[in-house]
Amino acid sequence: MKAFRTLFDKIKIRVKRRKDKVFILDDFNDLIEAYDYDQVLRSLRSLVKSGQLVRIGRGIYAKTKTFSNGKIGLCASIGELAQEALKKLGIKADVSDYTKMYNAGLSTQVPTGRVIAVSKRVRRKISYNGYDVEFQPMRS
């Protein structure tokens, strides 16, 4: 006989088992249909409060990891997480021109990774701890 699981437990297990580093609300559509939109948001807020997830944008959550000093941070860089989130939202994303120039040896300035080239306009703000991700249009 299966143990009774609450909505919070179902979301917690789903987040833990998936290899994705970023979750958007569409990842929980089946639970939203079965339960309620507000209940799912409350459960996600509880996971944020407990430190298992971090909210990096409107409807965008990222996994965390605990460092050796006990502090909780992102499991990857904010640029990588933003690219994964944009991919889930259906927007093509690539590294910025700054990164391409650095990799080609045309620049000695090390890019931060917080500038992303996108295929279309992005109106969402993706940020963590005061560091915003900037978007630039893709060059053809």
Secondary structure, 3 states (H helix, E strand, C coil): CCCCCCHHHHHHHHHHHCCCCEEEHHHHHHHHHHCCHHHHHHHHHHHHHHCCEEEEECCEEEEEEECCCCCEEECCCHHHHHHHHHHHCCCCEEECHHHHHHHCCCCCCCCCCCEEEECCCCCCCCEECCEECEEEECCC
